[in-house]
Amino acid sequence: MAKSDSNQLAKSSPFKAWGINHLRTLIASLGVMTRQPAASFMTIAVIAIALALPAGMFVLLNNASYVSVGWDNSAQISVFLKSDVSEKQARQLMGKLRIFDDVVAVSMINKVQALKEFKKISGFGSAVEALGDNPLPHVLTIQPVVDESRPDKIRHLIKQLNQQKQVALAQLDLQWVKRLFAMLDIAHRAIWVIASLLGIAVLLVVGNTIRLDIQNRREEIEVTKLIGGTNAFIRRPFLYTGFWYGIGGGLFAWLLTSLSINLLDNSVAHLASLYNSGFELRGLSFSEAINMIGFSCFLGLAGSWIAVGRHLSEIEPS
């Protein structure tokens, strides 16, 4: 009766029957894994560690990028005006520079204020007073727009500033900006290289696990082929096993990454408080976690597909 109902269902709704068969195979493959908990967990753990390493590096690099935003904002161009420029002329120049596209903010240190600070810091107050006239010029400090992809835009801005008739010298040390972006770029590339290598390792781990599973079920596969089972039918449970390995490894990798961030969070918060900063570590976002789990599922399916395609054809009933 059950067989008749199944045949009737297949005739009336072949798509529904196809979905039910796949669902049964999906659940059955999970059941096979749960009957070998130690072996399944070790495979999932290896996948998780291989994925958690680049994911953790990605999280740390993202946090470094958040910190570098503050460094970018601290970049300043010092504009030393000519000694004969009055404070009124300096303020007029400030208003002119504020409309530049590459300028975020402009402030001024007048020569009187600069002289007071110099006396306080240098300790040569009496020597400076002996000079009579104030030798220091007005100084404008400019916060430029820092573009990670075009650090040379600051150089162009400095050239524009030096062309102003009131300006004696405009300067900025560009080396630290270039070094910062170069290091971040190298780190990004290193993460992609490591992730690619570990992705290949995951393929090999899943492929080898599925290969062993195929060998252990060799007699079952031969019997299935004898009674007319197709390669697609035999391949299906192994592919779903790879899928479960992938999703388990991805979830475990997300858990390991989150736990690592939580372990570091208190220490980082304490260090940030010493610098009067409210910086906090940020973990993987929801979309990033979903992408990692999806990528893990893809690796699991790809590894199992390669293993099944290679070894299934070698098994034929004698």
SVG drawing of the C-alpha trace seen along z (x, -y; Angstrom):
<svg xmlns="http://www.w3.org/2000/svg" viewBox="-2 -94 71 104">
<polyline fill="none" stroke="black" stroke-width="0.4" points="0.0,0.0 2.8,-2.4 4.6,-1.6 1.4,-2.2 1.0,-5.5 4.6,-6.5 4.2,-5.6 0.9,-7.5 2.6,-10.5 5.4,-10.4 3.0,-10.3 0.7,-13.1 3.5,-15.4 7.0,-14.4 8.5,-17.6 7.0,-17.0 8.3,-13.4 11.7,-14.6 11.8,-17.0 10.6,-14.4 13.3,-12.0 16.0,-14.6 14.6,-15.6 14.7,-11.9 18.3,-11.6 19.3,-14.8 18.0,-13.6 19.3,-10.1 22.8,-11.4 22.7,-13.4 21.6,-10.3 24.7,-8.4 26.9,-11.2 25.4,-11.1 26.0,-7.4 29.8,-8.2 29.9,-11.3 33.7,-11.2 34.8,-11.0 32.2,-13.5 33.1,-16.0 36.8,-15.7 36.1,-16.4 33.9,-19.4 36.5,-20.7 39.2,-20.6 37.0,-22.5 36.1,-25.0 39.7,-25.7 40.7,-26.1 37.9,-28.7 38.2,-30.4 41.9,-31.4 41.3,-33.6 38.0,-34.8 39.7,-35.9 42.4,-37.7 39.7,-39.4 38.0,-40.6 41.2,-41.9 42.0,-43.7 38.6,-45.3 39.1,-46.5 42.5,-47.9 40.8,-49.8 38.3,-51.3 41.3,-52.5 43.0,-53.9 40.0,-56.1 41.1,-58.1 44.6,-58.2 43.5,-59.5 41.6,-62.3 44.7,-63.3 46.7,-63.9 47.5,-67.6 49.2,-70.0 51.1,-72.8 51.0,-76.0 53.6,-78.6 52.6,-82.0 55.1,-84.8 56.3,-87.0 54.6,-90.1 51.1,-88.5 48.8,-90.1 46.3,-88.2 43.4,-89.6 45.0,-88.4 45.6,-85.0 41.9,-84.7 40.9,-85.7 43.1,-82.9 41.4,-80.5 38.0,-81.3 39.4,-80.7 40.9,-77.4 37.7,-76.1 36.0,-75.9 38.7,-73.6 37.2,-70.1 40.2,-68.3 40.0,-70.3 38.0,-69.1 38.9,-71.8 41.2,-74.8 42.4,-76.4 45.0,-79.0 47.7,-79.5 48.6,-83.2 52.1,-84.3 51.4,-85.5 50.0,-82.2 52.8,-80.3 55.4,-82.4 53.9,-81.6 53.8,-77.9 57.4,-78.0 58.6,-79.7 56.7,-77.2 58.0,-74.1 61.5,-75.1 62.7,-76.7 64.4,-79.5 61.9,-82.2 64.6,-84.8 66.6,-84.3 63.4,-84.8 62.6,-88.0 66.0,-89.3 65.2,-89.2 62.6,-91.9 60.2,-91.3 58.3,-88.1 60.2,-85.9 57.4,-83.4 54.8,-83.6 51.1,-82.8 50.5,-79.1 47.4,-77.4 46.7,-73.7 44.7,-72.0 43.0,-68.6 42.9,-67.1 40.6,-64.5 42.6,-61.2 41.7,-58.9 43.0,-55.4 43.1,-54.7 44.7,-58.1 47.2,-59.2 48.8,-61.5 45.8,-63.8 47.4,-65.3 50.5,-66.1 48.4,-67.9 46.8,-69.9 50.2,-70.9 51.2,-72.1 48.1,-74.3 48.8,-75.7 52.4,-76.5 51.2,-78.5 49.2,-80.9 51.1,-84.2 50.7,-84.5 52.2,-81.0 55.9,-80.6 55.8,-76.8 53.2,-74.0 54.3,-70.6 53.1,-67.1 54.9,-63.9 53.2,-61.6 55.3,-58.5 53.2,-57.3 50.0,-57.6 51.6,-55.5 53.0,-53.0 49.7,-52.6 47.8,-51.9 50.6,-49.7 50.5,-47.6 46.7,-47.3 46.8,-46.3 49.5,-43.6 47.4,-42.3 44.3,-42.1 46.2,-40.2 47.8,-37.9 44.3,-37.0 43.1,-36.1 46.2,-33.9 45.8,-32.1 42.0,-31.7 42.6,-30.2 45.2,-27.8 43.0,-26.8 40.0,-26.5 42.0,-23.9 42.8,-22.2 39.1,-22.0 38.4,-20.5 41.1,-17.8 39.8,-17.0 36.2,-16.6 37.2,-14.7 39.3,-12.3 36.5,-11.8 34.0,-11.1 36.5,-8.7 36.8,-6.7 33.0,-6.6 32.7,-5.4 35.2,-2.6 33.4,-1.6 30.1,-1.3 31.6,0.3 29.5,3.5 26.3,1.4 27.2,-0.6 27.8,2.6 24.4,4.0 22.6,0.7 24.2,0.8 23.2,4.4 19.5,3.6 19.6,0.6 20.6,-2.3 22.0,-5.2 25.2,-7.0 23.1,-10.1 21.1,-8.2 24.2,-6.7 26.0,-10.1 23.2,-12.0 23.8,-10.9 27.5,-11.5 26.9,-15.1 24.5,-15.8 27.1,-14.4 29.6,-17.0 26.9,-19.6 26.4,-18.7 30.2,-18.8 30.3,-22.2 27.4,-23.8 28.7,-22.2 32.2,-23.5 30.9,-27.0 28.8,-27.3 31.6,-26.0 34.0,-28.5 31.6,-31.3 31.4,-30.1 35.3,-30.0 35.6,-33.4 33.0,-34.9 34.6,-33.3 38.0,-34.6 36.7,-38.1 35.0,-37.9 38.2,-36.7 40.1,-39.7 37.4,-42.3 38.1,-43.1 41.9,-43.4 41.4,-45.6 38.8,-47.8 41.3,-48.2 44.1,-49.2 41.7,-51.7 40.7,-53.2 44.4,-54.0 44.4,-56.1 41.0,-57.7 39.4,-55.9 36.0,-54.2 37.2,-51.7 35.6,-48.2 36.4,-45.1 33.8,-44.3 33.1,-40.7 31.7,-39.3 28.5,-41.0 25.4,-38.9 26.0,-39.1 29.7,-38.2 28.8,-35.2 26.2,-34.0 28.8,-34.4 31.3,-32.3 28.8,-29.6 27.7,-29.6 31.3,-29.4 31.8,-26.5 28.8,-24.7 30.2,-25.3 33.5,-23.8 31.8,-20.8 29.7,-20.1 32.7,-20.7 34.9,-18.4 32.4,-15.6 31.5,-16.1 35.2,-15.7 35.6,-12.6 32.4,-10.9 33.1,-11.7 36.6,-10.2 36.0,-7.1 32.4,-6.1 33.2,-5.2 35.9,-2.8 33.3,-0.7 31.4,1.8 29.6,5.0 31.6,8.0"/>
</svg>
